[in-house]
Amino acid sequence: MIKKTTCAFVAGAVMAMTSSAATAGGHEEITVAYFLEWPMPFLAAKASGAYDEALGKKVNWVSFDTGTAMSAAMASGDVQIAVSQGVPPFVVAVSGGQDLQTIDVAVSYADNDNCVVASALEIDKESAGELAGKKVAVPLGTAAHYGFLRQMDHFGVPLESLQVVDMAPPEGAAALAQGAVDMACGYGGSLTTMKEHGNVLLNGSEKEELGILVFDVTSAPAAFIAEQGDTVAQFLKVTADANARWKEEQSEEMLEVIAKESGMDLEATRAFIGTMKFPSVEEQLSQNWLGGNAATFMKGVAEVFVETGSIDSALGSYEGTVNTGPLEAVSEMGGS
């Protein structure tokens, strides 16, 4: 079941709190993964120390280039929570047996993840068939990879006709700029760079019409969620409050902090965050997201990856990889 009853979760959190004295030695700090060049409201809370204060422990922040690297870091125990992990890398990890769970919808962003074709080729959605035989930079197992697969399927471009090279977005952007690849797929600041050297085949709205959703989750190992339920709920509460504050204020002061924390200039940050949506706790718990559709969408992503040989097999259902308990606890706290 996706749902984990609030009362059971809160009871577990209370037990965790009462036993904290015995376990504090191993949990005085946690490490959280995030992306640079990916401006989100939580970064303002990161900068203010709000997470450390709410959790009562030191939060170490480590930046990553891909969601697949986040999965590896959680598998090794180096990272306890990953913020804004793409759904595809999450699906790849859990399909392979890694015991991770989605605990919230970090962001929805149809226009901030895409593939860009080199300007010199003059290929657009009307002539996408001409991509056959071309070289493409794709960060495999990521949201960009899934979007690439779905777009190629839509345009009828056989994957075997393409030379696909596994490159993280910054590398793909550089390769496109140098003319080393004909198309590159990515997100964040790297996508902005790619667009300086080419054009997208489909915009965000066009992709959504095809059912190519693009959203990231906050994920964590199931064992950590079970053991540190209160920590997880408090973490999500700080995130929800930051999202609500941004939605209400969108102040220049907050934007400046987010820009600095994401390593981007102010205007680029303003443009990026303007295309991002941060669902409220109530919205996330609805059928549209973690209440049902998220698990269904994950199943669809997995089946596409199985068909293309990216993963060996899909889970029968992805409901067990979605844990709404922590968010339900936030809702009980009066979460935003």
Steps between C-alpha positions, in 0.01 A plus 500: 500500500616854431325639803653460840250611759581826669438366847735207448767727354470758777513222761821380338638853502421534870678171569799627303504817708480315832785272400712780355728511803613146429556555127621859494862395471442368150259769385640835609539593134332409172618556145262628233557488123392784270580658162684822428359720218153381606332792685236396752349665811652243739840659429393809695425278800834326449678836512318616814577183694128421533556130438763466773276684743185298424677165496718573801804366320760609245394461138787455255417592140676332207438591135471239225491508118242225446221317679674169435798621705254590779369142499854364528576732792186387684588135430843548658352676804681827425171686441177469699266726298510609135317818398368530144603158374350439157227236478687292237820451707280423801310241294825348371629463858187341650448277197850367561416415859617811687264562793425870446172682551355823362398730785393814314466669161791741497417687180310474173679647198402421142717773343815450706592158364537445128707403197665761277594450133806683365403818313708408195278197429186716471287208625170573673189298590392497134828344386594295810535188283830645377651421842557140385874431491583789732707501821313585821626579853258362762546462878380137517247400765384856565188705434671634187557143379132412542393817318745422219359147459141619494576779251687267264207256519257784422702610197557144379878521522640147559737493798729261315549768236653737756843503659413563866781611730457504879591852618404702808322825396806729542705266277217476248470880483874533436491229232209673323681834512812341351306322227599159637135388518193585291253508789533516877247439776513648848359735760582797721769747402637248251174515302529879486850459355377241250231739375771750407614250238173347381125460528253270679273271297203530739427755771370414846132527414543285190679233705227501766238446228688180409497391865869574551480628856813641654526511877751425771450335836663516839615147575665310784590141593196320647703392804594861579138614469387223734773571754503880482137580424492822701815628329351432157168668585674807645719522188193499275328758722788747454489436124122551486527824698769630263284413198199677654707806582626519142149461358372781723789746483732432204710774655818628343682426825400134492583476130850637564566235765370223273719625215811507718433154643438349155812658350308696238468868414185682606330533162562137402357395836194721449437346156547143622294508816221672309443178304507274806199391705520397866184309600364557851481215753128468431559485124776243541276273707224517237424234239678713239833443670606269784143386571502286188625643170868513597526124541310444174733739317805324646369172364473659156856631519626156605322328212657741249843427649438122480396530134817692416726267697600764754387278790443125515152501650235719662334451837145367492392824669677812623251574776738364761767749394279796596473574873253777584543453875749784550291747296186397685685578823589843357133552416413422862752769605316749282736460207477741209 
